[in-house]
Amino acid sequence: MLIAGIVAYLLLTLVIGFIAARRVKTVSDFALAGKKLSFFMASATVFATWFGSETILGSSAEFAKHGFSGVIEEPFGAALCLILVGLFFARRLYRMNLNNLGEFYLQQYGVATEIVSSVIMVFSYLSWVAAQFLALGIVLNTVTGLDLKLAIVLMALLVTLYTTVGGMWAVSMTDSIQMVVIIVGLIVVLVVVAADHGGIAAVLAMPPQGHWQLMKTTDSVGIVAFINAWAVIGLGSIPGQDVFQRVMSARSERVAVFSSIFSGFLYLSVAMIPLFLGYLALRVLTPAEAAGDMQFLIPKLILAKTGIALQIIFFGALLSAILSTASGALLAPSVVLSENLLRKLVGPDDRKLLRLSRASTVLLAVISLVIALRYDKITELVSDSSAYGLVALFVPLIAGMFFGARNPIAAITSTVGGTVVWKLWPEGLCQLTPQLAGFFAGLIPFLLLIPMSFTRRYILGKKIQDLSN
């Protein structure tokens, strides 16, 4: 019964993808759903794309072990990112009428910066997509007993198929259904499971006082770690193609702004459910039942303590969450690869570019699948994805959008320098995390080169004025 329900749900997802394909006539349809998404669909695709395996599986385990201090990045940092995008970035980006985020770096800093930033963007998504493929495979393996590697391949094929044919229309249409399934499913699971353990109020009262603290230590090391946790996703995910696509796919500027803000608050609210379910699982499961990877505390709880109906509801919600994240994460780098890096090979021909976008989706899916087959830990794959945005892309975005910076040397030096410092910085050196060290390294080129540029302009203007006099 459980297997039949899941198979039916997966087939429905595939059918929706092919229905969406009828709307894809141009590259804009494929990448941005023709900029026609309503408030509901825009909010749904923002929420569902971000509410993935890390939220339900990873964060629940971290909360069970460490409390709120262990989940600053996800979900608090993720919600912060969406709210900041709505408040400060969505309106500006929408008015620029760009097709993808790489075009911002092209317009602001030139072709060389566009290429460098686009390569980093594409690379940063591969491990995130691989993590979703792995998570989907593990869920299918858990429910059906199918060989894990075969399960990963089958789920990767499903996601790739409906994303390739339907593009952003397929992602947004499936996300609209998946958002409802996620929210309703998790609420039902919480209410039913909590009823067997004293009710929701009793479950909320289970975590000890220390679990409610956002920052456990107030020494310098603890403060730096706290700032790092907020910054990696809260700031690092802002210059992400997946975020940009959802802003630009809205039917109006107002929808772009308010759907992002609304999704941020909705995300944070719904994300509390798996956190408390994870802690409940740790309390009610026997040591033998809870043994193994703590990321799967909630699935173990559902399988051990609930009936078939609730299992169908939960695994439907879990698959919805991961499928939506996987499709959105796969589409984002595909658009960047095709439009910012490979477009120069086919020119302005829209039909050729559409085929190239679909081919890019398949290519990146294959690479991500190869990565997924080599790992068995979701957290190992997702940890670096947002860090690329923080150390390489965030500073040039802020400098260009809010301060009018146009120096390509500063932008490229910031992007490359921030990445190199992040990768080479020893943990704890000067009490900085590698991510924050990379971020500050990315600031230096702009702090040095932009004032020099202003000085040169002033001197040149002075000379011109003197000559005219």
C-alpha positions as a Markdown table, in Angstrom:
| # | Residue | x | y | z |
|---|---|---|---|---|
| 1 | Met | 0.0 | 0.0 | 0.0 |
| 2 | Leu | 2.8 | 2.4 | 1.0 |
| 3 | Ile | 4.8 | 1.6 | -2.1 |
| 4 | Ala | 1.8 | 1.9 | -4.4 |
| 5 | Gly | 0.9 | 5.3 | -3.0 |
| 6 | Ile | 4.5 | 6.6 | -3.5 |
| 7 | Val | 4.7 | 5.2 | -7.0 |
| 8 | Ala | 1.4 | 6.9 | -7.9 |
| 9 | Tyr | 2.6 | 10.2 | -6.5 |
| 10 | Leu | 5.9 | 10.0 | -8.5 |
| 11 | Leu | 4.0 | 9.2 | -11.7 |
| 12 | Leu | 1.7 | 12.2 | -11.0 |
| 13 | Thr | 4.8 | 14.4 | -10.7 |
| 14 | Leu | 6.0 | 13.2 | -14.1 |
| 15 | Val | 2.7 | 13.8 | -15.8 |
| 16 | Ile | 2.6 | 17.3 | -14.5 |
| 17 | Gly | 6.1 | 17.9 | -15.9 |
| 18 | Phe | 4.9 | 16.8 | -19.4 |
| 19 | Ile | 1.8 | 19.0 | -19.1 |
| 20 | Ala | 4.0 | 21.9 | -18.2 |
| 21 | Ala | 6.2 | 21.2 | -21.3 |
| 22 | Arg | 3.3 | 22.4 | -23.5 |
| 23 | Arg | 3.9 | 25.9 | -22.1 |
| 24 | Val | 7.6 | 26.0 | -22.9 |
| 25 | Lys | 8.0 | 27.7 | -26.3 |
| 26 | Thr | 10.9 | 30.0 | -25.6 |
| 27 | Val | 14.0 | 30.2 | -23.4 |
| 28 | Ser | 12.1 | 32.7 | -21.1 |
| 29 | Asp | 9.4 | 30.0 | -20.6 |
| 30 | Phe | 12.0 | 27.4 | -19.7 |
| 31 | Ala | 14.0 | 29.6 | -17.4 |
| 32 | Leu | 11.4 | 32.0 | -15.9 |
| 33 | Ala | 8.0 | 30.5 | -16.7 |
| 34 | Gly | 7.4 | 33.4 | -19.0 |
| 35 | Lys | 7.3 | 35.8 | -15.9 |
| 36 | Lys | 3.7 | 34.8 | -15.3 |
| 37 | Leu | 3.7 | 33.3 | -11.8 |
| 38 | Ser | 0.9 | 34.4 | -9.5 |
| 39 | Phe | 1.5 | 35.2 | -5.8 |
| 40 | Phe | 0.5 | 31.7 | -4.8 |
| 41 | Met | 2.7 | 30.0 | -7.4 |
| 42 | Ala | 5.7 | 32.3 | -6.8 |
| 43 | Ser | 5.4 | 31.7 | -3.0 |
| 44 | Ala | 5.0 | 28.0 | -3.5 |
| 45 | Thr | 8.1 | 27.6 | -5.7 |
| 46 | Val | 10.2 | 29.7 | -3.3 |
| 47 | Phe | 9.1 | 27.7 | -0.3 |
| 48 | Ala | 9.1 | 24.3 | -1.9 |
| 49 | Thr | 12.5 | 24.7 | -3.5 |
| 50 | Trp | 14.2 | 25.5 | -0.2 |
| 51 | Phe | 12.3 | 23.1 | 2.0 |
| 52 | Gly | 14.3 | 20.0 | 1.2 |
| 53 | Ser | 16.2 | 17.1 | 2.7 |
| 54 | Glu | 18.3 | 19.4 | 4.8 |
| 55 | Thr | 15.3 | 20.9 | 6.5 |
| 56 | Ile | 13.4 | 17.6 | 7.3 |
| 57 | Leu | 16.3 | 15.2 | 7.8 |
| 58 | Gly | 19.5 | 17.2 | 8.6 |
| 59 | Ser | 18.1 | 20.0 | 10.8 |
| 60 | Ser | 15.9 | 17.7 | 12.8 |
| 61 | Ala | 19.0 | 15.7 | 13.8 |
| 62 | Glu | 20.9 | 18.8 | 14.7 |
| 63 | Phe | 18.1 | 20.2 | 16.8 |
| 64 | Ala | 17.8 | 16.9 | 18.6 |
| 65 | Lys | 21.5 | 17.0 | 19.5 |
| 66 | His | 22.2 | 20.7 | 19.9 |
| 67 | Gly | 18.9 | 22.7 | 20.1 |
| 68 | Phe | 18.4 | 26.0 | 18.3 |
| 69 | Ser | 22.2 | 26.7 | 18.3 |
| 70 | Gly | 22.6 | 23.8 | 15.9 |
| 71 | Val | 20.1 | 25.0 | 13.4 |
| 72 | Ile | 21.0 | 28.6 | 12.8 |
| 73 | Glu | 22.0 | 28.0 | 9.2 |
| 74 | Glu | 19.0 | 25.9 | 8.4 |
| 75 | Pro | 16.2 | 27.0 | 8.9 |
| 76 | Phe | 16.9 | 30.4 | 10.5 |
| 77 | Gly | 19.6 | 31.5 | 8.0 |
| 78 | Ala | 17.5 | 30.2 | 5.1 |
| 79 | Ala | 14.5 | 32.2 | 6.2 |
| 80 | Leu | 16.6 | 35.3 | 6.7 |
| 81 | Cys | 17.9 | 35.0 | 3.1 |
| 82 | Leu | 14.4 | 34.9 | 1.7 |
| 83 | Ile | 13.2 | 37.9 | 3.8 |
| 84 | Leu | 16.3 | 39.9 | 2.9 |
| 85 | Val | 15.8 | 39.2 | -0.8 |
| 86 | Gly | 12.2 | 40.4 | -0.6 |
| 87 | Leu | 13.1 | 43.5 | 1.3 |
| 88 | Phe | 16.2 | 44.7 | -0.5 |
| 89 | Phe | 16.9 | 42.8 | -3.7 |
| 90 | Ala | 13.7 | 41.6 | -5.4 |
| 91 | Arg | 12.5 | 45.1 | -6.5 |
| 92 | Arg | 15.9 | 46.1 | -7.9 |
| 93 | Leu | 16.5 | 42.8 | -9.7 |
| 94 | Tyr | 13.0 | 42.8 | -11.2 |
| 95 | Arg | 13.4 | 46.3 | -12.6 |
| 96 | Met | 16.7 | 45.3 | -14.3 |
| 97 | Asn | 14.7 | 42.8 | -16.4 |
| 98 | Leu | 17.5 | 40.2 | -16.5 |
| 99 | Asn | 17.2 | 36.7 | -17.8 |
| 100 | Asn | 19.6 | 35.2 | -15.2 |
| 101 | Leu | 21.8 | 36.3 | -12.4 |
| 102 | Gly | 25.0 | 36.0 | -14.6 |
| 103 | Glu | 23.7 | 38.9 | -16.7 |
| 104 | Phe | 24.0 | 41.2 | -13.6 |
| 105 | Tyr | 27.7 | 40.5 | -13.4 |
| 106 | Leu | 27.9 | 41.0 | -17.2 |
| 107 | Gln | 26.2 | 44.4 | -17.2 |
| 108 | Gln | 28.0 | 45.6 | -14.1 |
| 109 | Tyr | 31.5 | 44.3 | -14.6 |
| 110 | Gly | 31.9 | 42.9 | -18.1 |
| 111 | Val | 32.3 | 39.5 | -19.9 |
| 112 | Ala | 35.2 | 38.2 | -17.9 |
| 113 | Thr | 33.4 | 38.7 | -14.6 |
| 114 | Glu | 30.3 | 37.1 | -16.1 |
| 115 | Ile | 32.3 | 33.9 | -17.1 |
| 116 | Val | 34.1 | 33.6 | -13.7 |
| 117 | Ser | 31.0 | 34.2 | -11.6 |
| 118 | Ser | 28.9 | 31.8 | -13.8 |
| 119 | Val | 31.5 | 29.0 | -13.5 |
| 120 | Ile | 31.5 | 29.3 | -9.7 |
| 121 | Met | 27.7 | 29.4 | -9.7 |
| 122 | Val | 27.4 | 26.2 | -11.7 |
| 123 | Phe | 30.0 | 24.4 | -9.7 |
| 124 | Ser | 28.3 | 25.4 | -6.4 |
| 125 | Tyr | 25.1 | 23.7 | -7.3 |
| 126 | Leu | 26.5 | 20.3 | -8.3 |
| 127 | Ser | 26.9 | 19.0 | -4.7 |
| 128 | Trp | 23.5 | 20.4 | -3.7 |
| 129 | Val | 21.8 | 18.6 | -6.6 |
| 130 | Ala | 23.7 | 15.4 | -5.7 |
| 131 | Ala | 22.6 | 15.7 | -2.1 |
| 132 | Gln | 18.9 | 15.7 | -3.2 |
| 133 | Phe | 19.5 | 12.7 | -5.5 |
| 134 | Leu | 21.1 | 10.9 | -2.6 |
| 135 | Ala | 18.2 | 11.8 | -0.3 |
| 136 | Leu | 15.6 | 10.7 | -2.8 |
| 137 | Gly | 17.4 | 7.4 | -3.3 |
| 138 | Ile | 17.6 | 6.8 | 0.5 |
| 139 | Val | 13.9 | 7.5 | 0.9 |
| 140 | Leu | 13.0 | 5.1 | -1.9 |
| 141 | Asn | 15.4 | 2.5 | -0.5 |
| 142 | Thr | 14.0 | 2.9 | 3.0 |
| 143 | Val | 10.4 | 2.4 | 1.8 |
| 144 | Thr | 10.8 | -0.2 | -0.9 |
| 145 | Gly | 14.0 | -2.0 | 0.0 |
| 146 | Leu | 15.3 | -1.3 | -3.5 |
| 147 | Asp | 19.1 | -1.3 | -3.9 |
| 148 | Leu | 20.3 | 2.2 | -2.9 |
| 149 | Lys | 22.4 | 2.9 | -6.0 |
| 150 | Leu | 19.5 | 1.8 | -8.2 |
| 151 | Ala | 17.1 | 3.9 | -6.2 |
| 152 | Ile | 19.3 | 7.0 | -6.6 |
| 153 | Val | 19.5 | 6.4 | -10.4 |
| 154 | Leu | 15.8 | 6.0 | -10.7 |
| 155 | Met | 15.0 | 9.2 | -8.7 |
| 156 | Ala | 17.6 | 11.2 | -10.6 |
| 157 | Leu | 16.1 | 10.1 | -13.8 |
| 158 | Leu | 12.6 | 11.2 | -12.7 |
| 159 | Val | 13.8 | 14.6 | -11.6 |
| 160 | Thr | 15.9 | 15.1 | -14.7 |
| 161 | Leu | 13.1 | 14.1 | -17.0 |
| 162 | Tyr | 10.3 | 16.4 | -15.8 |
| 163 | Thr | 12.8 | 19.3 | -15.2 |
| 164 | Thr | 14.2 | 19.0 | -18.7 |
| 165 | Val | 10.9 | 18.9 | -20.6 |
| 166 | Gly | 9.0 | 21.4 | -18.5 |
| 167 | Gly | 11.7 | 23.8 | -17.2 |
| 168 | Met | 10.5 | 26.5 | -14.7 |
| 169 | Trp | 6.9 | 25.8 | -15.6 |
| 170 | Ala | 7.2 | 22.2 | -14.5 |
| 171 | Val | 9.1 | 23.2 | -11.3 |
| 172 | Ser | 6.5 | 25.9 | -10.4 |
| 173 | Met | 3.5 | 23.7 | -11.1 |
| 174 | Thr | 4.8 | 20.7 | -9.2 |
| 175 | Asp | 6.0 | 23.0 | -6.4 |
| 176 | Ser | 2.5 | 24.4 | -6.0 |
| 177 | Ile | 1.2 | 20.9 | -5.3 |
| 178 | Gln | 4.2 | 19.9 | -3.3 |
| 179 | Met | 3.9 | 23.0 | -1.0 |
| 180 | Val | 0.4 | 21.9 | 0.0 |
| 181 | Val | 1.5 | 18.3 | 0.5 |
| 182 | Ile | 4.5 | 19.3 | 2.6 |
| 183 | Ile | 2.5 | 21.7 | 4.9 |
| 184 | Val | -0.6 | 19.5 | 5.3 |
| 185 | Gly | 1.4 | 16.3 | 5.6 |
| 186 | Leu | 3.8 | 17.6 | 8.3 |
| 187 | Ile | 0.9 | 19.2 | 10.3 |
| 188 | Val | -1.1 | 15.9 | 10.2 |
| 189 | Val | 2.0 | 13.9 | 11.3 |
| 190 | Leu | 2.7 | 16.3 | 14.2 |
| 191 | Val | -0.8 | 16.3 | 15.5 |
| 192 | Val | -1.3 | 12.5 | 15.2 |
| 193 | Val | 2.1 | 11.5 | 16.6 |
| 194 | Ala | 2.0 | 14.2 | 19.4 |
| 195 | Ala | -1.5 | 12.9 | 20.4 |
| 196 | Asp | 0.1 | 9.6 | 21.4 |
| 197 | His | 2.6 | 11.5 | 23.7 |
| 198 | Gly | 0.5 | 14.0 | 25.6 |
| 199 | Gly | -0.4 | 16.4 | 22.8 |
| 200 | Ile | 1.4 | 19.1 | 20.9 |
| 201 | Ala | 1.9 | 21.2 | 24.1 |
| 202 | Ala | 3.7 | 18.3 | 25.7 |
| 203 | Val | 5.9 | 17.8 | 22.7 |
| 204 | Leu | 6.9 | 21.4 | 22.6 |
| 205 | Ala | 7.7 | 21.3 | 26.3 |
| 206 | Met | 10.0 | 18.3 | 25.9 |
| 207 | Pro | 13.3 | 20.0 | 24.9 |
| 208 | Pro | 15.2 | 21.2 | 28.0 |
| 209 | Gln | 15.9 | 24.9 | 28.6 |
| 210 | Gly | 19.3 | 24.8 | 26.9 |
| 211 | His | 17.7 | 23.7 | 23.6 |
| 212 | Trp | 16.0 | 27.1 | 23.2 |
| 213 | Gln | 19.3 | 29.1 | 23.2 |
| 214 | Leu | 20.4 | 30.5 | 19.9 |
| 215 | Met | 24.0 | 30.9 | 21.1 |
| 216 | Lys | 25.4 | 28.5 | 23.7 |
| 217 | Thr | 28.8 | 30.2 | 24.3 |
| 218 | Thr | 29.5 | 34.0 | 24.4 |
| 219 | Asp | 33.3 | 33.8 | 24.1 |
| 220 | Ser | 35.0 | 35.1 | 21.0 |
| 221 | Val | 35.0 | 31.7 | 19.3 |
| 222 | Gly | 31.3 | 31.2 | 20.0 |
| 223 | Ile | 30.4 | 34.6 | 18.7 |
| 224 | Val | 32.4 | 34.1 | 15.5 |
| 225 | Ala | 30.7 | 30.7 | 15.0 |
| 226 | Phe | 27.3 | 32.3 | 15.6 |
| 227 | Ile | 28.0 | 35.0 | 13.0 |
| 228 | Asn | 29.3 | 32.4 | 10.5 |
| 229 | Ala | 26.2 | 30.3 | 10.9 |
| 230 | Trp | 23.9 | 33.2 | 10.0 |
| 231 | Ala | 26.0 | 34.4 | 7.2 |
| 232 | Val | 26.7 | 31.2 | 5.2 |
| 233 | Ile | 23.1 | 30.7 | 4.1 |
| 234 | Gly | 21.5 | 33.9 | 5.2 |
| 235 | Leu | 23.9 | 36.0 | 3.0 |
| 236 | Gly | 25.6 | 33.4 | 0.9 |
| 237 | Ser | 22.4 | 32.2 | -0.7 |
| 238 | Ile | 21.3 | 35.7 | -1.8 |
| 239 | Pro | 23.4 | 35.6 | -5.0 |
| 240 | Gly | 21.9 | 32.3 | -6.1 |
| 241 | Gln | 20.4 | 31.6 | -9.4 |
| 242 | Asp | 17.5 | 29.6 | -7.8 |
| 243 | Val | 16.6 | 32.7 | -5.7 |
| 244 | Phe | 16.9 | 34.9 | -8.7 |
| 245 | Gln | 14.7 | 32.7 | -10.9 |
| 246 | Arg | 11.9 | 32.8 | -8.4 |
| 247 | Val | 12.1 | 36.6 | -8.2 |
| 248 | Met | 12.1 | 37.1 | -11.9 |
| 249 | Ser | 9.4 | 34.5 | -12.6 |
| 250 | Ala | 6.8 | 36.6 | -10.8 |
| 251 | Arg | 4.1 | 38.3 | -12.8 |
| 252 | Ser | 4.8 | 41.7 | -11.2 |
| 253 | Glu | 7.3 | 43.5 | -9.1 |
| 254 | Arg | 4.9 | 43.5 | -6.2 |
| 255 | Val | 4.5 | 39.7 | -6.4 |
| 256 | Ala | 8.2 | 39.3 | -6.5 |
| 257 | Val | 8.7 | 41.3 | -3.3 |
| 258 | Phe | 5.9 | 39.9 | -1.2 |
| 259 | Ser | 6.1 | 36.3 | -2.3 |
| 260 | Ser | 9.7 | 36.2 | -1.1 |
| 261 | Ile | 9.0 | 37.8 | 2.2 |
| 262 | Phe | 5.9 | 35.6 | 2.8 |
| 263 | Ser | 7.8 | 32.5 | 1.9 |
| 264 | Gly | 10.6 | 33.3 | 4.3 |
| 265 | Phe | 8.2 | 33.6 | 7.3 |
| 266 | Leu | 6.2 | 30.5 | 6.1 |
| 267 | Tyr | 9.4 | 28.5 | 5.7 |
| 268 | Leu | 10.5 | 29.3 | 9.2 |
| 269 | Ser | 7.1 | 28.4 | 10.7 |
| 270 | Val | 6.7 | 25.1 | 8.9 |
| 271 | Ala | 10.4 | 24.2 | 9.5 |
| 272 | Met | 9.7 | 24.1 | 13.3 |
| 273 | Ile | 7.6 | 20.9 | 12.8 |
| 274 | Pro | 10.5 | 18.5 | 11.7 |
| 275 | Leu | 12.7 | 20.0 | 14.5 |
| 276 | Phe | 10.3 | 18.9 | 17.2 |
| 277 | Leu | 9.5 | 15.7 | 15.5 |
| 278 | Gly | 13.2 | 14.9 | 15.5 |
| 279 | Tyr | 13.5 | 15.6 | 19.2 |
| 280 | Leu | 10.3 | 13.5 | 19.9 |
| 281 | Ala | 11.9 | 10.6 | 17.9 |
| 282 | Leu | 15.0 | 10.7 | 20.0 |
| 283 | Arg | 12.8 | 10.5 | 23.2 |
| 284 | Val | 10.4 | 7.7 | 22.2 |
| 285 | Leu | 12.5 | 5.4 | 20.0 |
| 286 | Thr | 14.6 | 2.7 | 21.7 |
| 287 | Pro | 18.4 | 2.9 | 21.4 |
| 288 | Ala | 18.2 | 0.0 | 18.8 |
| 289 | Glu | 15.5 | 1.8 | 16.8 |
| 290 | Ala | 17.4 | 5.1 | 16.9 |
| 291 | Ala | 20.8 | 3.6 | 16.1 |
| 292 | Gly | 22.6 | 4.7 | 12.9 |
| 293 | Asp | 22.5 | 8.0 | 11.1 |
| 294 | Met | 20.5 | 10.5 | 13.2 |
| 295 | Gln | 19.4 | 12.3 | 10.0 |
| 296 | Phe | 16.8 | 9.5 | 9.6 |
| 297 | Leu | 15.2 | 9.8 | 13.1 |
| 298 | Ile | 11.9 | 11.1 | 11.8 |
| 299 | Pro | 11.5 | 8.3 | 9.1 |
| 300 | Lys | 12.4 | 5.7 | 11.7 |
| 301 | Leu | 9.8 | 7.2 | 14.1 |
| 302 | Ile | 7.1 | 7.1 | 11.4 |
| 303 | Leu | 7.8 | 3.6 | 10.3 |
| 304 | Ala | 8.1 | 2.3 | 13.9 |
| 305 | Lys | 5.2 | 4.1 | 15.6 |
| 306 | Thr | 2.5 | 4.9 | 13.0 |
| 307 | Gly | 0.1 | 3.1 | 10.7 |
| 308 | Ile | 0.1 | 2.9 | 7.0 |
| 309 | Ala | -2.1 | 5.9 | 6.4 |
| 310 | Leu | 0.2 | 8.2 | 8.3 |
| 311 | Gln | 3.3 | 6.7 | 6.6 |
| 312 | Ile | 1.8 | 7.5 | 3.2 |
| 313 | Ile | 1.2 | 11.1 | 4.3 |
| 314 | Phe | 4.7 | 11.5 | 5.7 |
| 315 | Phe | 6.7 | 10.0 | 2.9 |
| 316 | Gly | 4.5 | 11.9 | 0.4 |
| 317 | Ala | 5.5 | 15.1 | 2.2 |
| 318 | Leu | 9.1 | 14.1 | 2.4 |
| 319 | Leu | 9.3 | 13.1 | -1.3 |
| 320 | Ser | 7.6 | 16.4 | -2.1 |
| 321 | Ala | 10.1 | 18.4 | -0.2 |
| 322 | Ile | 13.1 | 16.7 | -1.8 |
| 323 | Leu | 11.7 | 16.6 | -5.3 |
| 324 | Ser | 10.9 | 20.3 | -5.3 |
| 325 | Thr | 14.4 | 21.1 | -4.0 |
| 326 | Ala | 16.1 | 18.8 | -6.5 |
| 327 | Ser | 14.3 | 20.2 | -9.6 |
| 328 | Gly | 14.9 | 23.8 | -8.6 |
| 329 | Ala | 18.5 | 23.1 | -7.8 |
| 330 | Leu | 19.0 | 21.4 | -11.1 |
| 331 | Leu | 17.3 | 24.0 | -13.2 |
| 332 | Ala | 19.3 | 26.9 | -11.7 |
| 333 | Pro | 22.8 | 26.0 | -12.9 |
| 334 | Ser | 21.5 | 24.6 | -16.2 |
| 335 | Val | 20.2 | 28.1 | -17.1 |
| 336 | Val | 23.5 | 29.7 | -16.1 |
| 337 | Leu | 25.6 | 27.1 | -18.0 |
| 338 | Ser | 23.5 | 27.5 | -21.2 |
| 339 | Glu | 22.9 | 31.3 | -21.2 |
| 340 | Asn | 26.1 | 32.6 | -19.7 |
| 341 | Leu | 28.7 | 30.1 | -20.9 |
| 342 | Leu | 27.5 | 28.2 | -23.9 |
| 343 | Arg | 25.2 | 30.7 | -25.5 |
| 344 | Lys | 28.1 | 32.2 | -27.3 |
| 345 | Leu | 28.4 | 29.0 | -29.4 |
| 346 | Val | 24.9 | 29.2 | -30.8 |
| 347 | Gly | 24.2 | 32.9 | -31.0 |
| 348 | Pro | 20.8 | 34.5 | -30.6 |
| 349 | Asp | 18.8 | 31.6 | -32.1 |
| 350 | Asp | 16.1 | 31.0 | -29.4 |
| 351 | Arg | 15.3 | 27.5 | -30.5 |
| 352 | Lys | 18.9 | 26.4 | -30.4 |
| 353 | Leu | 19.3 | 28.0 | -27.0 |
| 354 | Leu | 16.2 | 26.2 | -25.7 |
| 355 | Arg | 17.7 | 22.9 | -26.9 |
| 356 | Leu | 21.0 | 23.9 | -25.3 |
| 357 | Ser | 19.3 | 24.7 | -22.0 |
| 358 | Arg | 17.7 | 21.2 | -21.9 |
| 359 | Ala | 21.0 | 19.6 | -22.9 |
| 360 | Ser | 22.7 | 21.5 | -20.1 |
| 361 | Thr | 20.1 | 20.2 | -17.6 |
| 362 | Val | 20.9 | 16.6 | -18.6 |
| 363 | Leu | 24.6 | 17.1 | -18.5 |
| 364 | Leu | 24.6 | 18.6 | -15.0 |
| 365 | Ala | 22.2 | 15.9 | -13.8 |
| 366 | Val | 24.6 | 13.2 | -15.0 |
| 367 | Ile | 27.5 | 14.9 | -13.2 |
| 368 | Ser | 25.5 | 15.3 | -10.0 |
| 369 | Leu | 24.4 | 11.7 | -10.2 |
| 370 | Val | 28.0 | 10.5 | -10.4 |
| 371 | Ile | 28.8 | 12.6 | -7.3 |
| 372 | Ala | 25.7 | 11.2 | -5.5 |
| 373 | Leu | 26.7 | 7.6 | -6.1 |
| 374 | Arg | 30.1 | 8.2 | -4.4 |
| 375 | Tyr | 28.7 | 9.6 | -1.1 |
| 376 | Asp | 26.4 | 8.3 | 1.6 |
| 377 | Lys | 26.0 | 11.4 | 3.8 |
| 378 | Ile | 23.7 | 14.2 | 2.8 |
| 379 | Thr | 25.4 | 16.8 | 5.0 |
| 380 | Glu | 28.8 | 16.1 | 3.3 |
| 381 | Leu | 27.3 | 17.3 | 0.0 |
| 382 | Val | 25.4 | 20.4 | 1.1 |
| 383 | Ser | 27.8 | 22.0 | 3.4 |
| 384 | Asp | 29.8 | 23.9 | 0.8 |
| 385 | Ser | 27.0 | 25.0 | -1.6 |
| 386 | Ser | 26.0 | 28.3 | 0.0 |
| 387 | Ala | 29.6 | 29.1 | 1.1 |
| 388 | Tyr | 30.5 | 29.7 | -2.6 |
| 389 | Gly | 27.9 | 32.5 | -2.7 |
| 390 | Leu | 29.2 | 34.1 | 0.5 |
| 391 | Val | 32.9 | 34.1 | -0.4 |
| 392 | Ala | 32.7 | 34.6 | -4.2 |
| 393 | Leu | 29.5 | 36.3 | -5.3 |
| 394 | Phe | 27.9 | 38.3 | -2.5 |
| 395 | Val | 30.4 | 41.1 | -2.3 |
| 396 | Pro | 30.5 | 41.9 | -6.0 |
| 397 | Leu | 26.6 | 41.8 | -6.0 |
| 398 | Ile | 26.4 | 44.3 | -3.1 |
| 399 | Ala | 29.1 | 46.5 | -4.5 |
| 400 | Gly | 27.5 | 46.7 | -7.9 |
| 401 | Met | 23.9 | 46.9 | -6.9 |
| 402 | Phe | 24.1 | 49.4 | -4.0 |
| 403 | Phe | 27.3 | 51.3 | -4.6 |
| 404 | Gly | 27.5 | 51.4 | -8.4 |
| 405 | Ala | 30.9 | 49.5 | -8.5 |
| 406 | Arg | 31.9 | 48.7 | -12.1 |
| 407 | Asn | 35.6 | 47.7 | -11.7 |
| 408 | Pro | 36.1 | 44.3 | -13.3 |
| 409 | Ile | 39.5 | 43.8 | -11.7 |
| 410 | Ala | 38.0 | 44.3 | -8.3 |
| 411 | Ala | 35.1 | 42.0 | -9.1 |
| 412 | Ile | 37.3 | 39.1 | -10.4 |
| 413 | Thr | 39.9 | 39.5 | -7.7 |
| 414 | Ser | 37.2 | 39.5 | -5.1 |
| 415 | Thr | 35.5 | 36.4 | -6.6 |
| 416 | Val | 38.7 | 34.4 | -7.1 |
| 417 | Gly | 40.5 | 35.6 | -4.0 |
| 418 | Gly | 37.5 | 35.0 | -1.7 |
| 419 | Thr | 37.3 | 31.4 | -3.0 |
| 420 | Val | 41.0 | 30.7 | -2.7 |
| 421 | Val | 41.2 | 32.1 | 0.9 |
| 422 | Trp | 38.1 | 30.0 | 1.9 |
| 423 | Lys | 39.6 | 26.8 | 0.6 |
| 424 | Leu | 43.1 | 27.4 | 2.1 |
| 425 | Trp | 42.3 | 29.1 | 5.4 |
| 426 | Pro | 43.0 | 26.9 | 8.5 |
| 427 | Glu | 40.0 | 26.5 | 10.8 |
| 428 | Gly | 40.3 | 28.8 | 13.8 |
| 429 | Leu | 43.3 | 30.9 | 12.4 |
| 430 | Cys | 42.9 | 34.4 | 13.9 |
| 431 | Gln | 39.6 | 33.0 | 15.4 |
| 432 | Leu | 38.0 | 33.2 | 11.9 |
| 433 | Thr | 36.1 | 30.4 | 10.2 |
| 434 | Pro | 37.3 | 29.7 | 6.6 |
| 435 | Gln | 34.0 | 31.1 | 5.2 |
| 436 | Leu | 34.3 | 34.4 | 7.0 |
| 437 | Ala | 37.9 | 34.7 | 6.1 |
| 438 | Gly | 37.0 | 34.2 | 2.4 |
| 439 | Phe | 34.2 | 36.8 | 2.8 |
| 440 | Phe | 36.6 | 39.4 | 4.2 |
| 441 | Ala | 39.2 | 38.6 | 1.5 |
| 442 | Gly | 36.5 | 39.3 | -1.1 |
| 443 | Leu | 36.0 | 42.7 | 0.5 |
| 444 | Ile | 39.6 | 43.8 | 0.2 |
| 445 | Pro | 39.7 | 44.4 | -3.6 |
| 446 | Phe | 36.7 | 46.7 | -3.5 |
| 447 | Leu | 38.0 | 48.5 | -0.4 |
| 448 | Leu | 41.3 | 49.2 | -2.2 |
| 449 | Leu | 40.4 | 49.6 | -5.9 |
| 450 | Ile | 37.2 | 51.5 | -5.7 |
| 451 | Pro | 38.6 | 54.5 | -3.7 |
| 452 | Met | 41.6 | 54.6 | -6.1 |
| 453 | Ser | 39.1 | 54.8 | -9.0 |
| 454 | Phe | 37.2 | 57.6 | -7.3 |
| 455 | Thr | 40.6 | 59.4 | -6.7 |
| 456 | Arg | 41.6 | 59.0 | -10.4 |
| 457 | Arg | 38.2 | 60.4 | -11.5 |
| 458 | Tyr | 38.6 | 63.4 | -9.1 |
| 459 | Ile | 42.1 | 64.2 | -10.4 |
| 460 | Leu | 41.1 | 63.8 | -14.0 |
| 461 | Gly | 38.0 | 66.0 | -13.4 |
| 462 | Lys | 40.3 | 68.6 | -11.7 |
| 463 | Lys | 42.7 | 68.6 | -14.7 |
| 464 | Ile | 39.8 | 69.1 | -17.2 |
| 465 | Gln | 38.5 | 71.9 | -15.1 |
| 466 | Asp | 41.9 | 73.6 | -14.9 |
| 467 | Leu | 42.3 | 73.3 | -18.7 |
| 468 | Ser | 38.9 | 74.8 | -19.3 |
| 469 | Asn | 39.8 | 77.7 | -17.1 |
